[in-house]
Amino acid sequence: MKIWCCLCFTVEDEPEKEDKEAIMKEGDFVNKDNSEGVMENDDEETGEVPPLALVANESGRDDHLRMFEGMVQAMRGGTHWDESVCVGALDTLRAAIRNPRWSEGETSSASVADEDGDHDSHHKRAKVHSFSHDFHYAMAMSSGAGNSSSSVDRNYSISQGSNVPYQSETFFHNFTPNNGGEENPFESGSGKDDESDNGVTSKTDDFEVRMDLTDDLLHMVFSFLDHINLCRAAIVCRQWRAASAHEDFWRCLNFENRNISVEQFDDICWRYPNATELNISGTPAIHLLVMTAISSLRNLEALTLGKGQIGDIFFHSLADCQMLKSLTINDATLGNGIQEITINHDRLRHLELTKCRVMRISIRCPQLEMLSMKRSNMAQAVLNSPLLRDLDLGSCHKLSDAAIRSAATSCPQLESLDMSNCSCVSDETLREIALTCANLHVLNASYCPNVSLESVRLPMLTVLKLHSCEGITSASMVAIAHSYMLEVLELDNCNLLTSVILDLPRLQNISLVHCRKFADLNLRTLMLSSIMVSNCSVLHRISITSNSLQKLSLQKQESLTTLALQCPSLQEVDLTDCESLTNSICNVFSDGGGCPMLKALVLENCESLTAVRFCSTSLVSLSLVGCRGITSLELTCPYLEQVSLDGCDHLESAAFSPVGLRSLNLGICPKLDALNIDAPNMGLLELKGCGVLSEASINCPLLTSLDASFCSQLRDDCLSATAASCPLIESLILMSCPSVGSDGLYSLRWLPNLTQLDLSYTFLMSLKPVFESCIKLKVLKLQACKYLSDSSLEPLYKEGALPALQELDLSYGTLCQSAIEELLSFCTHLTHVSLNGCVNMHDLNWGSSGGQPPVSSRISVPSGIFSLEYVHEPVECGNRLLQNLNCVGCSNIRKVHIPAAAGCFHLSSLNLSLSANLKDVEVACFNLCFLNLSNCSSLEVLKLECPKLTSLFLQSCNMDEAAVEAAISKCSMLETLDVRFCPKICPLSMGRLRVACPSLKRIFSSLSPQS
């Protein structure tokens, strides 16, 4: 007999009615003695290829089993192989078997099997090889020499048929490549194919390995396959077909939504009589199929039906299936829909009748433990199941209150009852259930409007769900309080509920969502671990006592004013958008308030808070974001590491003493005028924008960075006290602090590690305090210090003040040309200089004597040292360390001349953009990489000898193409050139620039973003 591909029955797989009979006749085998059967191809009907017969010797079979080495190794090493590779390999092997080329003088294992009647596969050794060497050849065979269709594009159709009676008929599958009527490439073999095959076989002999494909090994491998892959494996060879057909793999038969006929199903049942699970939901003729299953599958334990009409005879015959333990019927009509259905079975334990249509149902199953009739429309249900523990009557709208009462009270061992959406259920029914079902643990009475729990006592209840029960009020809490074993309570959408007062020692989870009139919650439960209270618009008081609660979230309780907590394990509290909370909430979360383990507190957008004071030895994180009403903040939390004050723009006084903060940003509190900080671990403090801050006591011994910019009221005494208490400050920003004077700057001598100082936009007239107090200063910013005289910087270049200074910013100052020239000439240790917007700067001419370094530092440079032949030669450099020079927006500068003799060997970046009157630029710097001349509209002369220049920006310059071409011709490493908005440069002539500088990679022009 033959194996069905039992999971491939679809509507498309059925042959046309007019062709089915012919196919069935042609598919029958002549050799009826062969109990195994063979696979046929539809193309054999033409007679061009003889019927398949596995009568070949062993060596020929080995040649074509090599391609399965990769598959076998994958199965032995894991549980899955690539399905596409598997299908291609199987097709190739089948084609090879259909065109056998066997050697003479050897005996076929298949012949031996036919003669002996016993297929001894334990001695069969298949010769296999790696896919990495020969799988390409295998796929070439499957594609066919004369076929234009690719094997990847083929899909295989399945046809089936029979022409002999039951128990002796032969069922088969014809796997045919769907090539639109073209000739089967597997049958178009030629001598060339033979030669090619022999050649490849000879080439792969070195890679051959031998492995025993015993039945035990195949059984182990096939145990990882699903039914579809088992069917595919069955077409490989006789041994694989026998292994894949083992009943261990076919104990669970799943034909859900498959188009399988009665004859096919009958043969399957005859083939696998020991199947224990069957699913025929959604199959045609489901009534006939299930009757066949009952009569054939005597060991059936689980049966799933649905999507059809189940006749009354099925339920009468159900008792014949003695091993049945589970029956599931979904979306079906039982009987004719108006008659009474009786289900009688002695061993049935699990019964589901979901969404079924029946008038009356009677169930007599003494061993039944679980019964679900959810969403079924029966009007009456009679139960005789004394051991029933789980009953689900959810959404049985036609069941009356009396019917539900009768069904539930007939099950004295009931532990779980679901009667949600049964609108007719009354308190009387619940009272009788409580008297009869003493072991009831789970009750779901959601969406039952008549339930109020009046006089209902359920002491053993652990789970109670009362969603959207309009009858539940505060009086119902008396009945719930008697359920002292209760663990889960859900009261969502109980619109008449006004208060919940419960003392339940075992309660762990309570849910109160969208209770519109709910105003008071009082819980006393030692084991409470989760509470969900949301969208209760009138809730104003909450009192919780619990030893297990660790996280409490009460977001968007707009009316909440009073919160009392006795929760020793509580660690996280979220009260976001509780707008009515008052200052008394601070006592709840301070020491002695009932939350000794609290670590994280969120009070975001609590706008009624005005004076916040916390004293906690456990608090680690505090968020007051959006609390606009806070004017006073006092935190005594020694382990507090994070505090967020964004949006607290009315904060006037703040005290952090002590706290464990490592950083603090108060720049978002513009009205802060008094500050006291005692933070032994703080390293970063930002007071930027505290314009009215006049009193500040900062005691942070580990503070390294202080930003007090725009603190216009910060005075010298405050700066002096901070310098004395914070000796480790390295960066100090006092930008726009006009009240800071010489006394405050002299106090900086207490900061031995100060390396960065920003005094921009101040009214300083002398820098003497800075030169005397900040000996280790590396960065000094003096932007827009317009009251500094030309002689104020003389100690820098005449007396050697600040010897460690590296960066100097004099942007937008009023220094004269001579002061700037002397500074650049003699302060050779500067690495970064900014002279942006210096209107008194006319020229930057280091070719004159004034621009030369001191005689001791001058170098002798040959005139041709920057020619291309010297690019890779080492150059002797002077001691000028300047790396970055910015002269942006110097409107009066006209000429920039930096020759090689200036000694700017380290200069790598030069920015002269927005210098509208700049006309002449001559630069010869060996290491210059970046040059910006954008918006220099008067630029006429550009001479560059910068062999390492990589980026040149000439936006909005009036230079012509010839000048630019000449300028970049000596820049052998230039990669980026920007000539956008240059009116004299045509975007179509970019090729000339590339010829002048072959290293160019990117040219930006006006008409093309990048060329």
BELUR-V469291 format. One record per backbone hydrogen bond with DSSP energy under -1.0 kcal/mol. CO is the residue of the C=O (numbers start at 1). NH is the residue of the N-H. E is the energy in kcal/mol with one decimal. If there is no record, write none. Layout:
BEGIN
CO&NH&E ; CO&NH&E
END
This chain:
BEGIN
4&6&-1.6 ; 5&8&-2.0 ; 8&10&-1.1 ; 9&259&-1.8 ; 16&19&-1.1 ; 16&20&-1.4 ; 19&23&-2.4 ; 20&24&-2.6 ; 21&25&-2.0 ; 22&26&-2.6 ; 23&27&-1.7 ; 25&28&-1.1 ; 30&32&-1.3 ; 41&44&-1.9 ; 42&45&-1.9 ; 43&46&-1.3 ; 44&47&-1.2 ; 53&55&-2.0 ; 57&61&-1.3 ; 58&62&-1.9 ; 59&63&-1.3 ; 65&68&-1.6 ; 66&69&-2.0 ; 66&129&-2.6 ; 68&72&-2.7 ; 69&73&-2.9 ; 70&74&-2.1 ; 71&75&-2.1 ; 72&76&-2.3 ; 73&77&-2.0 ; 74&78&-1.7 ; 82&86&-2.1 ; 83&87&-2.6 ; 84&88&-2.1 ; 85&89&-2.5 ; 86&90&-2.5 ; 87&91&-2.4 ; 88&92&-2.1 ; 89&93&-2.3 ; 90&94&-2.4 ; 91&95&-2.3 ; 92&96&-2.3 ; 93&97&-2.5 ; 94&98&-1.9 ; 95&99&-1.0 ; 108&112&-2.1 ; 109&113&-2.0 ; 110&114&-2.2 ; 111&115&-2.5 ; 112&116&-2.9 ; 113&117&-1.8 ; 118&120&-1.0 ; 119&121&-1.4 ; 121&124&-1.2 ; 126&211&-1.2 ; 128&209&-2.1 ; 130&133&-1.1 ; 130&134&-1.4 ; 131&135&-1.9 ; 134&138&-1.8 ; 135&139&-2.4 ; 136&140&-1.8 ; 137&141&-2.0 ; 138&142&-1.8 ; 139&143&-1.4 ; 140&144&-1.3 ; 155&178&-1.2 ; 157&176&-1.0 ; 159&174&-1.1 ; 165&168&-1.4 ; 165&169&-1.3 ; 176&157&-1.2 ; 177&179&-1.6 ; 184&187&-1.8 ; 190&194&-1.7 ; 191&195&-2.6 ; 192&196&-2.8 ; 193&197&-2.7 ; 194&198&-2.7 ; 195&199&-2.5 ; 196&200&-2.4 ; 197&201&-2.5 ; 198&202&-2.2 ; 199&203&-1.7 ; 200&204&-1.4 ; 204&207&-1.1 ; 205&208&-1.2 ; 209&128&-1.7 ; 211&126&-1.0 ; 212&214&-1.2 ; 214&218&-2.5 ; 215&219&-2.4 ; 216&220&-2.0 ; 217&221&-2.4 ; 218&222&-3.2 ; 221&224&-1.7 ; 222&225&-1.7 ; 226&230&-1.9 ; 227&231&-2.0 ; 228&232&-1.7 ; 229&233&-2.3 ; 230&234&-1.3 ; 232&235&-1.1 ; 233&236&-1.6 ; 237&241&-2.3 ; 238&242&-2.3 ; 239&243&-2.4 ; 240&244&-2.9 ; 241&245&-1.1 ; 243&246&-1.4 ; 246&249&-1.7 ; 251&276&-1.9 ; 251&277&-2.5 ; 253&279&-2.3 ; 255&258&-2.1 ; 258&260&-1.5 ; 261&265&-2.3 ; 262&266&-2.6 ; 263&267&-2.0 ; 264&268&-2.0 ; 265&269&-2.5 ; 266&270&-1.9 ; 267&271&-2.3 ; 268&272&-2.5 ; 272&275&-1.2 ; 276&301&-3.1 ; 276&302&-2.2 ; 277&253&-2.9 ; 278&304&-2.3 ; 279&255&-3.3 ; 280&283&-1.4 ; 281&257&-2.8 ; 285&289&-2.0 ; 286&290&-2.5 ; 287&291&-1.7 ; 288&292&-1.9 ; 289&293&-2.2 ; 290&294&-2.2 ; 291&295&-1.8 ; 292&296&-1.7 ; 293&297&-2.8 ; 296&298&-1.2 ; 297&300&-1.1 ; 301&325&-2.7 ; 301&326&-2.4 ; 302&278&-2.0 ; 303&328&-2.7 ; 304&280&-2.3 ; 305&330&-1.8 ; 306&282&-2.3 ; 308&333&-2.3 ; 310&335&-3.5 ; 312&316&-1.5 ; 313&317&-1.9 ; 317&320&-1.7 ; 318&321&-1.3 ; 320&322&-1.7 ; 321&324&-1.4 ; 325&349&-2.5 ; 325&350&-2.5 ; 326&303&-2.3 ; 327&352&-2.6 ; 328&305&-3.3 ; 329&354&-1.6 ; 330&307&-1.6 ; 331&307&-1.0 ; 332&357&-2.3 ; 333&310&-2.8 ; 334&337&-1.6 ; 341&362&-3.2 ; 343&364&-3.1 ; 349&369&-2.3 ; 349&370&-2.2 ; 350&327&-2.7 ; 351&372&-2.2 ; 352&329&-3.1 ; 354&331&-2.5 ; 356&377&-1.9 ; 357&334&-2.1 ; 359&379&-2.6 ; 359&380&-1.1 ; 360&341&-2.3 ; 361&382&-2.6 ; 362&343&-3.1 ; 363&384&-2.6 ; 364&345&-1.3 ; 365&368&-1.5 ; 369&389&-2.5 ; 369&390&-2.2 ; 370&351&-2.4 ; 371&392&-2.3 ; 372&353&-3.7 ; 373&376&-1.7 ; 374&355&-2.5 ; 380&361&-1.7 ; 382&363&-3.0 ; 385&388&-1.9 ; 389&415&-2.7 ; 389&416&-2.6 ; 390&371&-2.9 ; 391&418&-2.3 ; 392&373&-3.2 ; 393&396&-1.5 ; 394&375&-2.6 ; 395&397&-1.4 ; 396&399&-1.1 ; 400&404&-2.3 ; 401&405&-2.2 ; 402&406&-2.7 ; 403&407&-2.5 ; 404&408&-2.5 ; 405&409&-2.5 ; 408&411&-1.5 ; 411&414&-1.7 ; 415&441&-3.0 ; 415&442&-2.5 ; 416&391&-2.7 ; 417&444&-2.3 ; 418&393&-3.8 ; 419&422&-1.3 ; 420&395&-3.0 ; 422&425&-1.7 ; 426&430&-1.5 ; 427&431&-2.4 ; 428&432&-2.1 ; 429&433&-2.4 ; 430&434&-2.4 ; 431&435&-1.6 ; 432&436&-2.3 ; 433&437&-3.1 ; 436&438&-1.2 ; 437&440&-1.3 ; 441&462&-3.3 ; 441&463&-2.3 ; 442&417&-2.6 ; 443&465&-2.2 ; 444&419&-2.5 ; 446&421&-2.5 ; 448&451&-1.6 ; 453&456&-1.5 ; 458&461&-1.3 ; 462&487&-3.0 ; 462&488&-2.4 ; 463&443&-2.4 ; 464&490&-2.1 ; 465&445&-2.2 ; 466&469&-1.0 ; 467&447&-3.4 ; 469&472&-1.5 ; 474&477&-1.2 ; 475&478&-1.3 ; 476&480&-1.9 ; 477&481&-2.1 ; 479&482&-1.0 ; 480&483&-1.6 ; 482&484&-1.8 ; 483&486&-2.0 ; 487&508&-2.7 ; 487&509&-2.3 ; 488&464&-2.3 ; 489&511&-1.9 ; 490&466&-2.7 ; 491&494&-1.1 ; 492&468&-3.0 ; 493&495&-1.2 ; 494&497&-1.3 ; 498&519&-3.4 ; 498&520&-1.5 ; 500&522&-3.2 ; 502&524&-1.9 ; 508&529&-2.2 ; 508&530&-2.1 ; 509&489&-2.4 ; 510&532&-2.4 ; 511&491&-2.7 ; 512&534&-1.7 ; 513&493&-2.9 ; 515&518&-1.1 ; 519&540&-2.1 ; 519&541&-1.5 ; 520&500&-2.3 ; 521&543&-2.6 ; 522&502&-2.3 ; 523&545&-1.9 ; 525&528&-1.0 ; 530&510&-1.4 ; 532&512&-3.5 ; 534&514&-2.3 ; 536&539&-1.4 ; 540&561&-1.9 ; 540&562&-2.2 ; 541&521&-2.0 ; 542&564&-2.8 ; 543&523&-2.9 ; 544&566&-2.5 ; 545&525&-2.4 ; 550&571&-2.7 ; 550&572&-2.0 ; 552&574&-2.5 ; 556&558&-1.1 ; 557&560&-1.3 ; 562&542&-1.8 ; 564&544&-2.3 ; 566&546&-1.6 ; 567&570&-1.4 ; 571&599&-2.3 ; 571&600&-2.4 ; 572&552&-2.5 ; 573&602&-2.1 ; 574&554&-2.9 ; 575&578&-1.4 ; 576&556&-2.7 ; 577&579&-1.4 ; 578&581&-1.4 ; 582&585&-1.7 ; 583&586&-1.8 ; 584&587&-1.1 ; 585&589&-1.1 ; 590&593&-2.1 ; 594&567&-1.8 ; 595&598&-1.4 ; 599&620&-2.6 ; 599&621&-2.7 ; 600&573&-1.9 ; 601&623&-1.9 ; 602&575&-2.7 ; 603&606&-1.1 ; 604&577&-2.5 ; 605&607&-1.3 ; 606&609&-1.4 ; 610&631&-2.8 ; 610&632&-1.7 ; 612&634&-2.4 ; 614&636&-2.9 ; 615&591&-3.1 ; 620&641&-2.4 ; 620&642&-1.7 ; 621&601&-2.0 ; 622&644&-1.9 ; 623&603&-2.6 ; 624&627&-1.7 ; 625&605&-2.4 ; 626&628&-1.8 ; 627&630&-1.2 ; 631&652&-2.4 ; 631&653&-1.8 ; 632&612&-2.4 ; 633&655&-2.2 ; 634&614&-2.1 ; 635&657&-1.9 ; 637&640&-1.9 ; 642&622&-2.1 ; 644&624&-2.7 ; 645&648&-2.1 ; 646&626&-2.7 ; 647&649&-1.8 ; 648&651&-1.2 ; 652&673&-2.8 ; 652&674&-1.5 ; 653&633&-1.8 ; 654&676&-1.9 ; 655&635&-2.8 ; 656&678&-3.5 ; 658&637&-1.2 ; 662&683&-2.9 ; 662&684&-1.4 ; 664&686&-2.4 ; 666&669&-1.6 ; 669&672&-1.6 ; 673&694&-1.4 ; 673&695&-1.7 ; 674&654&-2.0 ; 675&697&-2.7 ; 676&656&-3.4 ; 677&699&-2.7 ; 678&659&-1.6 ; 679&682&-1.0 ; 683&704&-1.9 ; 683&705&-1.5 ; 684&664&-1.6 ; 685&707&-2.3 ; 686&666&-2.8 ; 687&690&-2.0 ; 689&691&-2.2 ; 690&693&-1.4 ; 695&675&-2.2 ; 697&677&-3.1 ; 699&679&-1.3 ; 700&703&-1.9 ; 704&730&-2.9 ; 704&731&-2.2 ; 705&685&-2.0 ; 706&733&-2.3 ; 707&687&-3.6 ; 708&711&-1.4 ; 709&689&-2.2 ; 710&712&-1.5 ; 711&714&-1.6 ; 715&719&-1.9 ; 716&720&-2.6 ; 717&721&-2.2 ; 718&722&-2.1 ; 719&723&-2.2 ; 720&724&-1.8 ; 721&725&-1.7 ; 722&726&-1.6 ; 726&729&-1.2 ; 730&755&-2.5 ; 730&756&-2.1 ; 731&706&-2.4 ; 732&758&-2.0 ; 733&708&-2.4 ; 734&737&-1.1 ; 735&710&-3.0 ; 737&740&-1.5 ; 741&745&-1.8 ; 742&746&-2.5 ; 743&747&-1.1 ; 745&748&-1.5 ; 746&749&-1.5 ; 747&750&-1.8 ; 748&751&-2.0 ; 751&754&-1.5 ; 755&778&-2.7 ; 755&779&-2.6 ; 756&732&-2.4 ; 757&781&-2.1 ; 758&734&-2.6 ; 760&736&-2.4 ; 767&771&-2.4 ; 768&772&-2.1 ; 769&773&-2.0 ; 770&774&-2.3 ; 774&777&-1.1 ; 778&806&-2.8 ; 778&807&-2.7 ; 779&757&-2.3 ; 780&809&-2.1 ; 781&759&-2.7 ; 782&785&-1.2 ; 783&761&-3.2 ; 784&786&-1.5 ; 785&788&-1.3 ; 789&792&-1.3 ; 791&794&-1.3 ; 793&796&-1.5 ; 794&798&-2.3 ; 795&801&-2.9 ; 802&805&-1.6 ; 806&831&-2.9 ; 806&832&-2.3 ; 807&780&-2.3 ; 808&834&-2.1 ; 809&782&-3.0 ; 810&813&-1.2 ; 811&784&-2.6 ; 816&820&-1.8 ; 817&821&-2.4 ; 818&822&-2.4 ; 819&823&-2.1 ; 820&824&-2.4 ; 821&825&-1.9 ; 822&826&-2.5 ; 823&827&-2.0 ; 826&828&-1.7 ; 827&830&-1.3 ; 828&881&-3.2 ; 831&883&-2.9 ; 831&884&-2.4 ; 832&808&-2.6 ; 833&886&-2.3 ; 834&810&-2.7 ; 835&838&-1.4 ; 836&812&-3.2 ; 837&839&-1.1 ; 838&841&-1.4 ; 842&894&-2.7 ; 844&897&-3.0 ; 849&852&-1.1 ; 854&857&-1.8 ; 862&865&-1.6 ; 864&867&-1.6 ; 867&870&-2.2 ; 868&871&-1.4 ; 870&873&-1.3 ; 883&908&-2.6 ; 883&909&-1.9 ; 884&833&-2.5 ; 885&911&-2.2 ; 886&835&-3.6 ; 888&837&-2.3 ; 889&891&-1.4 ; 890&893&-1.2 ; 894&919&-2.4 ; 894&920&-1.9 ; 895&844&-3.0 ; 896&922&-2.9 ; 897&846&-3.2 ; 898&924&-2.6 ; 899&902&-1.4 ; 900&903&-1.4 ; 903&905&-1.6 ; 908&929&-2.2 ; 908&930&-2.2 ; 909&885&-2.2 ; 910&932&-2.1 ; 911&887&-3.3 ; 913&889&-2.5 ; 914&916&-1.1 ; 915&918&-1.5 ; 919&940&-2.5 ; 919&941&-2.6 ; 920&896&-2.5 ; 921&943&-2.6 ; 922&898&-2.9 ; 923&945&-2.4 ; 929&950&-1.9 ; 929&951&-2.1 ; 930&910&-2.3 ; 931&953&-2.1 ; 932&912&-2.8 ; 933&936&-1.2 ; 934&914&-2.3 ; 935&937&-1.2 ; 936&939&-1.6 ; 941&921&-2.2 ; 943&923&-2.5 ; 946&949&-1.7 ; 950&975&-2.0 ; 950&976&-2.7 ; 951&931&-1.9 ; 952&978&-2.2 ; 953&933&-2.9 ; 954&957&-1.2 ; 955&935&-3.6 ; 960&964&-1.9 ; 961&965&-2.8 ; 962&966&-2.3 ; 963&967&-2.1 ; 964&968&-2.2 ; 968&971&-1.7 ; 971&974&-1.3 ; 975&1001&-2.3 ; 975&1002&-2.9 ; 976&952&-2.2 ; 977&1004&-2.8 ; 978&954&-3.0 ; 979&982&-1.2 ; 980&956&-2.3 ; 982&985&-1.6 ; 986&989&-1.6 ; 990&994&-1.9 ; 991&995&-2.0 ; 992&996&-2.2 ; 993&997&-1.9 ; 997&1000&-1.8 ; 1002&977&-2.4 ; 1003&1011&-1.7 ; 1004&979&-3.0 ; 1008&1005&-1.7
END
